[in-house]
Amino acid sequence: MVFSSAIFLFYFLPCLVVSYFLTPQRFKNVLLLSASLLFYAWGEGIYVLLMLASIALNYLVGLKLQASASRSILGLGVAANLAILLFYKYANFLTDNLNVVLGAAGLAQIDLQPVHLPLGISFFTFQAISYLVDLYRREIKAQRNILDLGLYIALFPQLIAGPIVRYKTIMSQISDRKVTPELFASGAERFTLGLAKKLLIANPLGYMVDIIFALPADQIPTHVAWFGILLYALQIYFDFSGYSDMAIGLGRMFGFKFLENFNYPYIARSVQDFWRRWHISLSTWFRDYLYIPLGGNRVSPIRLYLNLYAVFLLCGLWHGASWNFFIWGAFHGTFLTIERLGLARVIEGLWRPLQHVYLLFVILISWVFFRADTLGYSVAYLKSMLIPSFSAVPFEVVDAFSFNLLGALILGLIISTPVYKRRRFLINQDIDNIKAEPNYQLSILTSAALVILLIASAFTLASSTHNPFIYFRF
């Protein structure tokens, strides 16, 4: 079940909201945990048992760490979480590559049937690891109520597509939270905007992207190749940030205040700046739980660059078990290293528009590896982009072009920049200052606009079969 599905929008969410506000306070967490497990089991079936095992494992390890901040206990807990992730996400990838080596050596190959990849396993595993590490560091206390810890790990708004939520940012909200009318309204507004970003912008763009990337790469004209990767850059941003908006909005509707996950990444002027704006919960997770423990900026320059590179290689593999993601991570790690070596100072001296051109060129090139299914296709697609060839636009692209696509493209280009100023209380930094809207005319206009967006999203959902979930590999 995903947020942009009819079963979620018209059945699961309305029933849960009504049930939540009718349920006594002491049973609200039990209701949310039960709903979250149902939400996960709806699409994953028996693999909900894996979720329950993760909850039990981290509950027990957490109690042990509370009693004794032992590095060996932490190591065993982290290793157990990573073992689950490695098996379900990387077993086939590792076996396939090992078989290549075995075949070259004339040895018998390993026969491993395809291993199912449970949705969201990377997200809830990283959340569990951060809980254990923070316990070891004595930044938090162990949660002694297994149901409340289960709610933290399985909470459905951010379960399958993030943002990665840390226990220390919501631990007080798990035990004591209040949903005010203003908070609920801001959550509903944020959810509606995220839904519109996903259905009205990301999906139409993604339809054309799928068509272009289904063409033989060596037959794609240069201008079509650039057009395709531009559309994909907008698609993945509005799809991913749309899901984050929906997660943040849903959280508010039930009293939780999740941190922001995106901050206009395409207006960045360097790769370093881009990663301060893109998937913030992931980049800060790697910073706090891998980069800094490896020494951060306190080590020798060579060690620093090696650490930085290692972090982004792992960041690439976190996104998916393929060489494409590995190279995508290496590509970003390379530019981050080069910028630290002095390129950043050169970029800062350029005319500001050229700084943006540099960033967008690097990011668009990197997205090719993220979107293409194979390494060979990535290389061929890059050749089409970088070696000029201006033959006729393929018929499939012409046939799929529509005013709907053009509108989504124009709207996407505008909204991906701060030209569109979000209302103040949509941003979490101001969430504690939410007050009732004093301008009633503005409130009516805003409500009308949101209703129109919601109706348009519902019609799009009902009339379109193209509603991909692009995070299934995460």
N, C-alpha and C positions, 0 to 999 in steps of 0.2 A: 504494500500500500504506500502510495506517495501522496504528497499534499495536493498535487495538481490532478488528482483522479476524482471521478464522480463519487465513488464509494466513500472517499474521505470527506469531500466537501458537503455532500448532501445527506450523509448518514452518520459516519463516525464522529465528526466534529460537532454537529448540532446535538447529538445524543450525549456526548461527553460533557459539553458545556452545561446543558440542562442538569445532568446528573451531578456534576461537580458542585453547582451552587445549591442543590437540594441536599447534598450530603453534609452531615455534621463535620465540624472542623477536624475532630480527631481521626476521622476516617478518610479525609481527602487524599492523603498520601497513598493509602491503600488503593483507592479508586484510580489515581493516576498511574500507579505502578501496574495495576491489572490492565488498564487501558493500553499502557505502553507495551506490555508483553503481548496483548492481543494485536496491537498495531504491527509488531514485529512478526508474530506468528502468521499473520494474514498472508504475507508474501514468502516467509521463510519456513513455515511449517515446523517440522521436527527440530530445525536448527534453533528454535527458541530455547531448547535445552542447553545449547552451547552458551547462550546468554545467561541462563540460570547458573551454569557451572562457573562462568566468569564472575558472577556476583558472589557466589559462595567462596570461591578461591580468594578473591580480594578482600572479602570480609574477614576470613580467617587469618590471612597474612597481615592484614591491617591490625588486628588485635595483638598478634605477635610483635609487630613493630612498636605498638604502643607500650607493650610491656618491656621491650628491649630494642633499642635502636641499633640492631645488629646489621652490619653490612652483608653478612651471609644470608640473613633472612630476606633482606631487600633484594639481594641478587637472585635468590631462588624465586621470589615473587615476580620480579621483572622477567626472569628467564621463562617462567611458566606462561606468562602473558604473551611473550614473544614467540614461544614455541607454538602456541595456538595460532597466532597470526602467520608464522612461517609455514605451518602445515597447510592451512586452508588457502592462503594467498599465493605461496611461492613454491609449493611442492612440485607442481607440474612444470613450472618454469625451470627450476633447478634440475629436475629429472631430464627434461628435454635437452638441456645444455650438457649435462653429464653424459647422456647417450651419444651426443656428437663426439665427445672425447673417447668414449668407449668404442664407438664404431671405428674411429680413426686408428685405434690401437688393436683392432681386430678382436675385441672382447665382447662377451654377451651383453646385450642391452637390458635395461630395467623396464619392465612392463608395469606402468602405473596408470590406472584408469583416471579419467578427469575428476579432479577434486572440486566439489562445489564451493563457490566463493560466497559466504554469507554476507548479506548487505550490511554496510556500515561497520564491518569488523575492524577496519583501521581506526575509525573514530572512537568506538567504545574501548578498544584496547589502549589507545593513547590516553584516554581519560583515566582508565584504571591505573596505568603506570604513573601518571602524574599524582594520583591519590597516594600511592605507596611511597613515592619519592618525597612528597611533601610531609608525609608522616615521619619518614626517616630523618628529615631535616628539622623536625619538631616545629614546623610551621602551622600544623593543624593537629587536632586530636582525632583518634580513631572513632568512626561512627559505630556505636554499639547496637544500633537497631538495624538489623540486616535488611528490613524492608525499606528503610530510608536510604541505605547505601545502594540498594537495588534501584531505587528511584533515580539516584544520581547517575548510575551507569546506563539505565535503560530508558530514561525520560524521552518520550517519543519526539518532541519538537526537533531536537538536534541529533537524534539517534543515527540516522542513515546518511546525513549530508552535512553535519556540522552546524554551527561552529563547534570546535573542540572546547568543551567547558571544563574548567578546573574546579575541583571540589571546594577549594578555599574561597572562590568567588561567589558560591551559592549555598555554602553550608548553613548559614543562618537563615536563608530563605527556605530551605528544606523543612526546618523545624518551626519557623515562624514567619509567615508572609500574609499579606493582606491585599486583596484585589479591590482597588477603588474604581468607581465608574470611569474616572479619567484614565487610569492605567489600562483598564480593559478596552476603552475606546481607542487609545493610542496603539494598543496591540492589534486590534481589529483593523485599524487603518494601515499599520505596517504590514500585516499579513496580506491585505488586499493589494497593496502596491507591489509586494513581492510576487503574488500570484499573477498580476498583470504583466510584470517584467518577464516572467517565465512563459506565459501563454501567448501574450500579444507581441512580444519582441523576440525572445529566444527561439521559440518554436518555428515561426516563419523563416527566420534566418537559418536555423538548423536544417530545414527542409531543403534549401538550396545548397547548403554545405554538403549534405549527404549526396546530392546529385553530382556535384563537382568532384568530390573525392571518390565517387564510384567510377569515374572516367579513367581510362588508361592515362597514367601521369605523363607519359611522353607525348601524348596527343593534346594536352591542355595548353592553349595559347598563354603567353606570359600575362596579359592583362586579365584573363580569366583566373589564372592561378593566384594572382595577387588579390583579385576580387573575392575568391573563395576563402583565402586565409584571413582576410579582413572580416568577412562575415563570421568566420569561426571565432575570431577574437572577441567579437561582440556577443556571439551566441554563448560562449562559455562564461563570459562575464555576467550577462544578464540571467543565465540559467543558475549559475552558482550563487551570485549575490541575491538573486530572487529567492532561492531556497533559504539563504541566510536570513533575509528579511522576513520570510514566512516563519522561520524558526524563532527569531527574536520576537515577532508579533505574537505567536502562539504562547511563548514563554510568559509574556506580559499578561496575556488573558488568564493565565493561571497563577499569576503573582511572582513569576521569576524574571530576573533582569539579566539577560545574557549580554556579554560584551560585543562590541561591533566587530565585523569580520572583513569589511571592505571600506576603503576610503578613496574613491576615484583613482584607481591604479593607473589608468591610461593617461593621466596628466602628469605622471612622474617624469623626471628629467634624467634619471640614471637607473640602473638596475638595482642599486642599493635602495633608492627611494621607492622603486616599484615594490620591493618586498616588504617595505614598511606599510604598504597600502593594500597588498593583495593577500587574501587568505591569512589575515593577521593572526588568527588563533593558531594556525599551523606554524607560521614562521617564528612566533614567539615561543611556541612549545619547543621547537628544535633549538632555539637560542638558550632557553632556560634549562632544558633537560639533556642537552647533548653538547652544544657549542661551549657554554660556560664551564660545565664539568670537565671538558677536554682542555681547558685553560683559557678559553676566551681570548681577550686581547693582552693577557698577562704573560704570554709565552714569547719565544723568539719569533721573528718574522716568518721564517720558513715553517715553523710549527703552526703558526697562526693560519698561513695560507693552506697548509695541508688539512688542518681542522675544518676550515671553511669549505674546502673542496669536498671533504668527506661528508659533511653535513648535507650538502646539496646533492651528492650522489645518492645518499639515503633518502633525501626528500623526493628525488625522482622515483626511486623504487617504491616509496610509500604510495605513490599515486597509482602504480600498476606494475605487474610482474612481466616486464618485457624490456628488451634492449632499447626500444624507443624512449621509454621513461627514464632509463639509465642515462641515455645521451642527453635527454632534455635537462636532467639535473646537472650533468657535467657541463652542459652549455651555459647554464646560469652560473654555476660555480666558477667557470672560467672567466666570465665577464665580471663577476663580483671580485675575483682576485685581481684581474687587470685594473679595475677601477681603484682598488686599494693600493696598487703599485704605482699609481700616478695618473691613470686615465681620468679619474674623477676631477682632478685639478684642471686638466685640459678641457673637459666638458664644461666645467663651471665658467671658463673663460669664453665660451662660445655664445653667440646670439641665442637668446632663449628659445625661439622656434626651432633652431637647429638642435638644441638639447632634446626637445621633444621628438624630433625626427630620428635622432640616434636611438632613443629608447624604443620608439615604436618599431623601428627596423629590427632591432635585436629581438623584441618580444614576438613580432610576427614570424620571424624565422624560427624561433623556438617552438611556436605553436604547431608548426608542421609536424614535428616529432610527436607532439602530444596527440594530434588528431589522426595521423596516418596509422593504418593497421599494422604495417610492417616497416622494417628499416629500409628495405629496398624501395618501397613506394615513397618513403620520405625523401630519399636521395633523388629519385626521379622527379618528384614534385618540386624540390628545390631547384633542380636544373631548369624546369619549366619557368620558375619564377625569375631566376638570375641570368639565364641565357635567352636573349630576346627572340621571340617568335610570335608574330602577330597574325596568325591565320584566322580563319572565320570562327566565330563563336559556335561551339557545338550545339546541335539542334536541341539536345536535352536541356541545356541551360536556357536557351531562348524560350522553349516551350514552358519551362517552369517559372519564368519571370512573371511577376504580377504586381499590381498596385499594392497589394497586401505586403509583399516583400519590400517594396520601395518605401512604404510608410514605416515599416519596422526598422529599416536601415536608417532612415532620416531621424526617427525618434531615438533610436539607439545611439547614434552619433551625438545627439544633443544631450541626452540624459547621462551619458557616460562622462560628462564634464560638469563642473559646478555651475554651469549656466542655469541649470535648474536648481534652485535653492530649496532644500527640504525644509519643511516647517520645523521649528526649533525642537518641539517635543518628540519628533520622530527619532532624534539622536539620543543614544543612551546616556551620554554625559549629562543631559538635562532631565533625565527621567524622574529624578526626585523632586523636580520643581514644577511638575505638571499641575496645571490648574485648569479649571473650566474655561472654555473659550469665551472671552469677554465680547468679542465682535460677533453678534448673532447672525448678521448677514453673511459674514465670511464663513461661519460655521455651517450655515445652510448650503452655501455654494460648495464647500468642501464635501459635505455629506452627499450632495447630489452627484458630484464628480466621482466619489468613491462608489456610489450605487451604479453609476454608468460603467465604471471599470469592472465591477463585479459581474454585471449582466453581460458585458462584452466578453469577459473571460469565460463565463458559463456557456455562452453561445459558441465560442471558439472550441471549448472542450467537447461540446456535444456534436459539433459539425466536423471536427478534424480527427483523423486517426493518427496524426503525427504528433506524439507527445512522449519523446524519448526521455529516459532517465540515464543521464550520462555519467553517473557516479557509481554504476554497478561494479566497477573494477576497484573501488576504494574500500 
